[in-house]
Amino acid sequence: MSNPSTPLNLESLVVSLGRPPVAPGTAINTPVEFSSIYHHGGEIAYSRDSNQTWEALEETIGALEAGKARVFASGMAAISSVIDTLAPRSKIVVPEDSYNGTRHLLSELSNMGRINWVAVDITDTHAVLEHCKDADMLWLESPTNPLLNVCDLRALCSGARELGITSVVDNTFATPMIQRPLELGADLVVHSATKYLSGHSDVLGGVVISRDPSWIERVTLRRSLGGAVLGPMEAFLILRGIRTLALRMEKSQENALILAQRLESESKVSTVRYPGLTSHPGHELASKQMNGFGAIVSFEVLGGKDQKAKDGAERLLAGLKFCTDATSLGGVETLLERRKRWSWEDKTPRGLIRMSVGIEHVEDIWADIHGALQGL
Ligand SMILES: Cc1ncc(COP(=O)(O)O)c(C=O)c1O
């Protein structure tokens, strides 16, 4: 694409970035570069260090998050590369309800004597910053997975900066279409590109983004030496998915709000968590720092505590005929799962169902869920 004279909106950037230079007769898409080695003497020598298909993807995600991006083999590879840079016995403050893999990783590293960590209620800004006083890194997620708690990103990131510690935001749930943490003061952003960025549940990938060249240098080195690199085909698929990110987010969050509102007035449903609902405790904050509310809705069905709640949720999932009972999120299809099936879901109620709302016709999704609820 040729260079436009005015800055483009995000909806246009997702379409136009990461393309080869314009020249008559050349391809408009960045090719998938299947080569592990390069002729000596150029900028790239070996594809564990760089690859043109990655570079196209990094240019695109970097611009969307307003920083510089490095891509990885998965979200966990991106997260590990950031945490690996910390000195031995560094302390990390992390949300008690953040993605289970992040807390599991921290626990493993702590068992090995590598780091210290503390899990906190991220909605309590004052308490979080108290924990940060002797910490090295503040890890944030907003909304959290799967409880959808919203924290004050601006206050926490600026508080962390005043204390001289690094703030990191896992922006997987929101995506840069809805929330740009670097603009709210974060030092680093991480993503599981497996989810919304790629958007079709067919690829694993991860990203780290920062404006600080020393951080980019550190995570680039971790990627080369750790070796958790993205395949060129995966880079192509993620970039291809990003072309429709704006449309997918718009449609799936429109569906999510309708479904959350209907679930809220459904007699067989007890709790509905969605930041777009005015009943959500973080609704006002989310309205200020997000440009939308995302497309994940968590809810519980009525039916008592513990075993009964678990059984009710599992029966609902078994009753689905159109939506899919599967883990993960951020694809075009609507997925539901009982989140407590997994370990490290310490704070998650036993019967909580996490729903990743897709882009299908909302009435088809609702008919399926409503039918399964009637069957309880
Ligand atoms: C918020 C969040 N961060 C990170 C990850 C890890 O990403 P990946 O599965 O690509 O390693 C996940 C995966 O579910 C996630 O939900």
The ligand as a MOL file (V3000), in Angstrom:
LIG
                    3D

  0  0  0     0  0            999 V3000
M  V30 BEGIN CTAB
M  V30 COUNTS 16 16 0 0 0
M  V30 BEGIN ATOM
M  V30 1 C -4.9990 -14.0770 29.1570 0
M  V30 2 C -4.0910 -15.1630 28.6210 0
M  V30 3 N -2.7540 -14.9440 28.5730 0
M  V30 4 C -1.9040 -15.8730 28.1100 0
M  V30 5 C -2.3530 -17.1040 27.6720 0
M  V30 6 C -1.3750 -18.1350 27.1780 0
M  V30 7 O -1.3620 -18.1650 25.7810 0
M  V30 8 P -0.9870 -19.4360 24.8920 0
M  V30 9 O -2.0270 -20.4730 25.1230 0
M  V30 10 O -0.9530 -18.8860 23.5050 0
M  V30 11 O 0.3440 -19.9050 25.3450 0
M  V30 12 C -3.7280 -17.3770 27.6950 0
M  V30 13 C -4.2330 -18.6720 27.2360 0
M  V30 14 O -5.3830 -19.0240 27.4240 0
M  V30 15 C -4.6120 -16.3770 28.1830 0
M  V30 16 O -5.9400 -16.5750 28.2420 0
M  V30 END ATOM
M  V30 BEGIN BOND
M  V30 1 1 1 2
M  V30 2 1 2 3
M  V30 3 2 2 15
M  V30 4 2 3 4
M  V30 5 1 4 5
M  V30 6 1 5 6
M  V30 7 2 5 12
M  V30 8 1 6 7
M  V30 9 1 7 8
M  V30 10 2 8 9
M  V30 11 1 8 10
M  V30 12 1 8 11
M  V30 13 1 12 13
M  V30 14 1 12 15
M  V30 15 2 13 14
M  V30 16 1 15 16
M  V30 END BOND
M  V30 END CTAB
M  END
